Amino acid sequence: DNMLGGQVEDINPKNENITKKDLCNMYMKKTAALICASIRAGAILSGAN
């Protein structure tokens, strides 16, 4: 379960009748992963522990 997996789920034609829970999980794999990566990168570059 990662960003690529979220993208695969997003473009999968089987997702026409996706549930709200599945949609939220897909977003967590994609958008939330990008946000977390940018926060972590900023922390690393600033020398935070």
Secondary structure, 3 states (H helix, E strand, C coil): CCHHHHHHHHHCHHHHHCCHHHHHHHHHHHHHHHHHHHHHHHHHHHCCC
